[in-house]
Amino acid sequence: MDFSIKALAAGDREAWEPLWQGYLTFYESSLAEEVSHTTFRRLVTPGSDPYGAAAVGEGGRFLGIVHWLFHATTWAVAPNCYLQDLYVVPEARGRGIGQALINHVYEAADAKGAAEVYWHTQEFNATARRLYDRIGRLTPFIQYRR
């Protein structure tokens, strides 16, 4: 499958939205339209967090999306890079799109001099975890939330 990776642009909302909603559905979540609208606006504002990219296939069809942000850390001088959202449409999975999107984030992190790139997934996400186990390092951290 041929695809390319591109930065999200203001005119991509219609192509981005179904993947964003698919991602939220996969994680059994929903957000108010105001949150999705604000998220997309932030993703396409040049030079500000968060950043977004898409894997684009034949005919300009979005096959996957990734969002990431940089933040200061008390453990390094350089910022950390948090890969917050990654989604590939079900019919395009297993074709290297997820890895290409992660590699795109790695390149952005390297360009910014990030100390590390990290992400979370849910325990039940076995398909994605097979990829993550190949290209990342599983840590023993447990997440808590308020």
Backbone as a ProteinNet text record, in pm:
[ID]
protein_1_A
[PRIMARY]
MDFSIKALAAGDREAWEPLWQGYLTFYESSLAEEVSHTTFRRLVTPGSDPYGAAAVGEGGRFLGIVHWLFHATTWAVAPNCYLQDLYVVPEARGRGIGQALINHVYEAADAKGAAEVYWHTQEFNATARRLYDRIGRLTPFIQYRR
[TERTIARY]
85	0	89	67.8	143.1	75.3	156.6	106.1	221.4	186.3	286.1	239.7	333.2	300.9	306.5	204	200.5	152.3	198.5	149	1.9	-76	-215.5	-221.7	-318.9	-339.8	-484.4	-510.5	-643.8	-754.1	-726.9	-828.2	-851.7	-787.2	-795.5	-902	-980	-1075.8	-1170.2	-1223	-1319.6	-1255.8	-1131	-1061.4	-1015.2	-980	-930.2	-1041.6	-1156.4	-1266.9	-1307	-1327	-1367.2	-1261.8	-1134.2	-1029.3	-1026.1	-1042.3	-1048.2	-1164.5	-1280.5	-1396.9	-1374.7	-1308.9	-1275.7	-1184.1	-1087.1	-994.4	-1069.8	-1155.8	-1233.8	-1324.8	-1387.3	-1474.6	-1395.5	-1275.5	-1191.6	-1166.2	-1143	-1116.9	-1243.1	-1358.6	-1488.7	-1506.3	-1473.5	-1480.7	-1559	-1601.9	-1662.6	-1628.1	-1624.4	-1591.8	-1693.5	-1712.4	-1798.8	-1739.1	-1823	-1777.5	-1678.6	-1700.5	-1610.1	-1466.8	-1452.3	-1319.1	-1254.2	-1328.5	-1272.9	-1237.4	-1323.2	-1296.4	-1168.8	-1156.7	-1039.1	-914.2	-926.2	-812.6	-762.5	-853.1	-809.9	-746.2	-806.2	-750.9	-608.6	-586.9	-453.1	-355.9	-402.8	-316.5	-265.5	-342.4	-303.9	-250.7	-226.3	-166.1	-14.7	49.4	193.8	276.3	370	465.7	416.4	295.2	245.3	199.4	203.8	157	5.9	-55.3	5.3	24.7	99.9	126.3	47.6	20.2	-52.9	-3.6	-14.1	21.9	-74.7	-78.6	-165.7	-89.8	-125.3	-80.7	-187.7	-145.4	-239.1	-214.4	-320.7	-311	-364.6	-393.1	-443.3	-565.9	-568.5	-682.4	-691	-585.3	-585.7	-657.3	-691.8	-765.2	-674.7	-722.6	-648.7	-657.7	-542.8	-534.5	-496.2	-435.1	-392.9	-361.6	-367.9	-334	-246.3	-168.3	-87	-82.2	-85.4	-76.9	30.3	109.9	213.4	236	301.8	334.7	466.5	524.5	649.9	621.5	695.6	681.1	812.1	830.5	948.6	942.6	1058.3	1067.4	1171.1	1153.1	1250.4	1367.4	1362.8	1464.5	1565.3	1550.2	1642.9	1633.8	1735.9	1733.4	1642.6	1652	1570.2	1426	1332.1	1192.5	1170.2	1061.8	1014.7	908.7	889	786.4	684.7	559.1	450.7	369.7	371.6	289.7	152.2	57.5	-69.2	-172.9	-185.7	-289.8	-230.7	-265.2	-223.7	-339	-379.3	-490.7	-470.8	-492.5	-489.9	-624.3	-684.6	-814.1	-798.9	-898.7	-885.8	-840.9	-892.6	-859.3	-716.4	-646.1	-508	-405.3	-451.2	-358.6	-271.2	-152.7	-59.4	20.1	17	85.7	196.3	236.6	347.2	308.9	180.3	136.5	160.7	124.7	146.9	293.5	379.1	522.2	572.3	524.4	565.2	522	402.6	355.9	440.7	474.4	561	698.9	751.8	881.8	878.5	764.9	749.4	761.5	700.3	711.2	855	919.8	1060.9	1145.4	1122	1198.1	1171.7	1046.1	1012.9	1080	1079.8	1143.5	1293.9	1354.9	1499	1532.4	1448.5	1472.2	1463.2	1379.8	1362.8	1461.4	1539.3	1635.6	1570.4	1455.1	1382.5	1464.7	1451.6	1522.9	1466.8	1335.5	1272.6	1136.3	1087.6	951.3	881.7	761.2	687.2	540	468.8	325.5	263.7	131.6	54.5	-38.1	-77.9	-188.2	-259.8	-377.2	-448.7	-402.6	-410.8	-362.1	-425.4	-551	-622.3	-585.1	-505.4	-474.1	-359.7	-388.1	-285.4	-224	-303	-250.3	-144.1	-176.5	-80.1	39.9	16.9	127	231.3	190.9	290.1	387.1	335.2	421.2	505.7	442.7	513.1	625.7	602.5	706.1	828.4	808.5	920.9	998.7	930.4	996.9	1016	965.5	977.1	1018.2	1023.4	1060	946.4	890.3	783.2	841.5	774.9	821.8	730.5	776.4	694.4	599.2	585.6	503.8	355.2	286.3	140.6	85.6	-19	-75.1	-190.9	-193.9	-305.5	-363.4	-490.6	-557.1	-648.2	-672.1	-770.7	-899.7
-118	0	123.5	211.6	335.9	442.7	514.7	625.3	720.8	840.4	938	998.5	1061.8	1127.2	1278.4	1348.4	1493.4	1558.6	1680.4	1759.4	1791.8	1792.2	1832.7	1980.5	2015.5	2153.6	2193	2321.1	2374	2310.4	2278.3	2221	2072	2008.9	1863.4	1817.9	1909.2	1872	1760.6	1770.1	1670	1531.8	1524	1395.7	1344	1434.3	1398.8	1349.3	1411.3	1386.5	1238.7	1163.8	1023.4	938.7	969.9	894.9	932.5	1059.3	1104.8	1036.9	1033.2	968.1	817.6	755.8	613.3	584.6	671.9	658.7	667.8	768.3	783.7	664	614	497	375	354.5	241.5	243.9	360.7	373.3	400.1	372.2	382.3	518.8	622	759.4	846.4	958.6	1060.1	1195	1296	1431.4	1528.5	1636.7	1742.9	1797.6	1842.6	1899.1	2013.1	2091.2	2201.8	2151.9	2036.9	1981	1936.5	1865.1	1821.5	1940.6	2040.8	2161.3	2229.7	2246.4	2311.5	2227.4	2097	2007.9	2023.7	2018.9	2031	2168.2	2272.9	2407.7	2413.6	2354.7	2352.9	2272.7	2160.3	2073.7	2143.1	2237.1	2301	2442.7	2482.2	2612.2	2595.4	2652.8	2631.5	2669.8	2580.8	2609.3	2596.6	2541.8	2529	2386.5	2348.9	2216.9	2213.7	2099.6	1976.6	1983.6	1889	1876.8	1757.8	1758.5	1647.6	1615.8	1488	1442.8	1332.7	1306.3	1201.7	1118.1	990.8	902.8	912.8	948.2	973.6	873.1	805.7	706.1	757.5	662.3	690.8	780.8	878.8	969.9	1067.3	1078.5	1171.1	1119.8	991.7	933.5	921.7	970.2	956.7	811.9	752.8	614.9	606.5	712.1	713.8	855.6	876.9	1006.9	987.5	1089	1090	1232.7	1245.5	1374.9	1364.4	1469.6	1468	1608.3	1616.7	1745.1	1735.2	1850.6	1860	1925.3	1883.6	1946.9	1939.6	2037.5	2039.3	1921	1881.7	1773.2	1809	1758.7	1781.4	1683.8	1590.8	1486.4	1509.9	1617.5	1647.4	1796.2	1847.3	1985.8	1997.5	1900.1	1899.6	1861.2	1898.3	1859.9	1711	1659.2	1525.9	1541.6	1436.4	1432.8	1325.9	1366.2	1273.5	1247.5	1124.6	1081.4	1050.8	1140.2	1130.5	1043	1054.1	981.1	919.8	795.6	725.8	637	650.2	569.3	540.3	415.3	371.3	304.8	337.9	277.8	125.7	51.9	-94.1	-162.9	-120.7	-189.3	-163.8	-69.2	-39.4	-85.8	-151	-195.4	-310.1	-319.8	-425.4	-395.5	-272	-235	-132	-114.5	-24.9	119.4	150.4	289.3	338.2	256.4	294.6	321.3	233.4	251.5	377	402.3	522.5	648.7	647.9	763.6	783.3	675	685.9	735.5	683.5	730.8	880.1	927.2	1070.8	1150.6	1101	1167.6	1160.3	1044.2	1032.4	1138.5	1158.9	1259.1	1399.7	1429.6	1561.7	1579.3	1474.4	1479.4	1498.7	1427.7	1443.2	1584.8	1639.7	1775.1	1878.3	1852	1944.3	1911.9	1803.8	1765.1	1704.8	1641.5	1584.8	1477.9	1475.4	1377.3	1237.3	1228	1098.3	1117.9	1009.8	1002.7	893.5	921.2	819.1	825.8	717	710	606.5	607.1	510	435	318	248.6	168.6	123.6	41.2	-103.3	-172.2	-309.5	-400.1	-377.1	-465	-441.3	-340.1	-305.3	-393.8	-521.9	-620.7	-597.1	-556.5	-534.7	-425.7	-313.7	-203.2	-240.1	-313.8	-348.6	-436.7	-515.4	-594.4	-501.6	-394.2	-293.7	-223.1	-177.1	-101.2	-183.7	-311.8	-399	-408.9	-390.6	-395.6	-264.9	-151.5	-23.3	62.4	16.6	91.8	1.1	56.8	-17.3	-4	-115.5	-117.3	-77.8	14.9	58.2	1.6	1.3	-53.7	47.4	166.9	269.5	235.8	273.6	260	402.1	425.8	560.8	579.1	692.9	732.2	860.8	883.6	1007.2	1058.4	1183.6	1244.4	1258.3
0	0	0	-95.7	-103.2	-18	56.7	137.4	164.9	204.5	245.8	377.7	447.9	574.3	551.2	598.5	582.6	711.1	734.1	846.5	822.2	928.2	914.8	878.4	796.7	753.1	778.6	778.6	810.7	725.9	600.8	513	530.2	629.5	648	746.6	800.1	905.7	861.3	741.2	692.8	681.1	641.2	629.5	765.7	855.7	989.2	1080.6	1073.8	1167.1	1178.8	1068.7	1084.1	1156.8	1136.7	1205.6	1353.1	1382.3	1521	1592.9	1528.3	1590.2	1602.8	1503.9	1513.3	1629.5	1651.2	1764	1896.5	1908.3	2031.3	2054.5	1948.9	1960.8	2005.9	1948.5	1987.4	2137.7	2192.9	2336.1	2417.2	2356	2421.5	2487.7	2410	2459.2	2361.6	2410.9	2325.7	2385.8	2301.2	2345	2288	2356.2	2306.1	2176.7	2086.5	1959.1	1982.4	2085.7	2116.3	2140.4	2204.7	2231.3	2100.4	2017.4	1889.1	1801.1	1799.2	1720.3	1768.4	1899	1956.9	1933.4	1947.8	1923.6	1781.4	1684.5	1545.4	1519.9	1571.7	1553.4	1609.6	1725.5	1784.7	1697.3	1644.1	1562.9	1437.1	1385.3	1258.9	1278	1402.2	1428.8	1423.1	1322.2	1303.9	1426.1	1460	1565.7	1707.3	1728.2	1865	1892.2	2017.9	2060.7	2063	2040.7	1989.5	1838.4	1787.4	1643.7	1590.6	1460.3	1401	1261.6	1225.9	1091.7	1051.8	922.2	869.2	767.7	762.9	655	547.7	428.2	319.1	207.6	166.8	61.8	-70.6	-155.8	-289.5	-284	-373.2	-380.8	-265	-186.1	-74.1	49.3	51.4	165.2	286.7	400.7	525.7	574	600.6	647.6	794.5	846	985.4	1029.6	1160.9	1218.5	1341.3	1370.5	1491.9	1544.6	1677.3	1743.7	1852	1869.5	1972	2024.3	2139	2198	2273.3	2296.5	2371.3	2505.4	2606.7	2738	2814.4	2903.2	2988.4	3085	3131.8	3228.5	3333.7	3452.8	3559.6	3551.2	3456.1	3446.7	3334.5	3259.8	3150.6	3118.4	3051.8	3006.4	2884.6	2795.1	2673.9	2707.4	2622.1	2646.5	2618.7	2670.2	2633.2	2525.3	2450.3	2346.4	2383.5	2396.8	2429.8	2303.3	2257.3	2144.7	2205.2	2185.3	2256.8	2186.1	2055.9	1983.3	1857.4	1833	1711.1	1667.6	1541.7	1492.5	1344.9	1308.3	1168.7	1140.7	1026.2	993.3	988.5	1035.1	1045.5	916.8	801.6	676.6	629.9	692.6	653	756.2	861.2	965.7	916.3	975.3	938.9	813.3	767.3	642.5	664.5	789.3	819.7	843.9	842.4	859.1	1002	1100.1	1239.6	1267.6	1221.5	1243.1	1171.8	1050.2	977	1051.6	1108.7	1184.8	1311.3	1379	1496.8	1455.7	1346.2	1298.1	1266	1215.4	1187.9	1318.3	1424	1554.7	1604.7	1588.5	1628.7	1557.6	1429.2	1352.7	1405.6	1436.9	1493	1628.6	1710	1841.6	1828.2	1734.9	1712.4	1666.9	1578.8	1529	1641.2	1739.7	1853	1965.9	1950.8	2053.8	2176.6	2160.8	2274.6	2345.8	2478	2559.7	2536.7	2521.1	2495.3	2430.6	2372.7	2319.8	2398.7	2445.6	2519.6	2482.1	2511.4	2485.3	2576.4	2581	2658.5	2564.8	2606.4	2540.4	2647.5	2615.9	2712.8	2700.5	2810.8	2819.9	2713.8	2680.9	2587.3	2441.3	2411.9	2273.4	2220.3	2207.8	2173	2035.4	1938.5	1803.3	1804.6	1863.7	1869.3	1955.7	2062.4	2152.2	2083.9	1986.2	1911.5	1838.9	1780.7	1716.8	1822.3	1928.5	2031.4	2094.8	2112.2	2169.4	2078.4	1947.9	1852.7	1847.4	1863.3	1839	1963.5	2075.7	2199.8	2314.2	2431.2	2551	2651	2692	2791.9	2927.1	2994.7	3126.4	3234.3	3357.5	3466.1	3529.3	3470.8	3533.4	3528.9	3632.9	3645.5	3648.2	3573.1	3563.8	3660	3726.6	3812.8	3758.4	3786.1	3743	3851.7	3847.2	3936	3860.3
[MASK]
++++++++++++++++++++++++++++++++++++++++++++++++++++++++++++++++++++++++++++++++++++++++++++++++++++++++++++++++++++++++++++++++++++++++++++++++++

